[in-house]
């Protein structure tokens, strides 16, 4: 079959990641065997692999004592910690089970912006080539969407958005990638889809015959809020700069890495101040949490024989 290729969609929640996942699916690219069911906020579907979502939410995040809406950052090198290393074999099985027969497949979960170092290692260990799509949507629109869905404040949403998009940009630098605007996908779907695959150097079988079907998926009714690229009221400088840098990234401007690094440092400094966290404290909290989990793990191991006996009895009954 040759080298497998994974297209990873790294974007903030409510930024058009589901629309992109739907486009890949419409083009015949597998997004997983079992997908998360559609809901009222995404009636056309999320196009997220349920196994990966469950693994991230119920296995990896709890071990890291982190959540998808956490504003703090994980300590550097978290993906190499002893307890995290024990999860790689499970994650590899998920990828093998769902995609072993796929030459080209996609993975979409906004949490990947935070957890990419883990899944990057999984894919690389399996000798799978990685390519990345970075979707952009005006954070004002993301705020209105998350405020309606989750009751988030504008301040929290903007900080989350900066964290997600800056991490996505940083983690994806090693790979072929393309940044696209949600409004371009809606307004010019065919041209935007062609741009994605040209920039990623990916050939899709029978693209010309499938692209009309893919374009129908992203009709303008999919977008619940409309606006331009500007931010409507004063925001912290690092938020404004992140917005401007992403627009430059979409335009294909070169040499943006130093500017992104500087803004990421500003974000880390500001969140550390307001959340009363610093690098040393984050690392200490992480180590304490891992040690507590080790104690819980030992207890679970001691109770496992009792649980197995109980399960056997229930099955017989």
Secondary structure, 3 states (H helix, E strand, C coil): CCCEEEEEECCCCCCCHHHHHHHHHHCCCECCCCECCCECCECCCCCCEHHHHHHHHHHHHHHHCCCCCCCCCCCCCHHHCHHHHCCHHHHHHHHHHHHCCCCEEEEECCCHHHHHHHHHHHHHHCCEEEEEEEEECCHHHHHHHHHHHHCCCHHHHHHHHHHHHHHHHHHCCCCEEEEEEHHHHHHCHHHHHHHHHHHHCCCCCCHHHHHHHHHHHCCHHHCCCCCCCCCCCCCCHHHHHHHHHHHHHHHCCCCCHHHHHHHHHHHHHHHHHHCCCCHHHHHHHHHHHHHHHHHHHHHHHHHHHHHHHHHHHHHHC
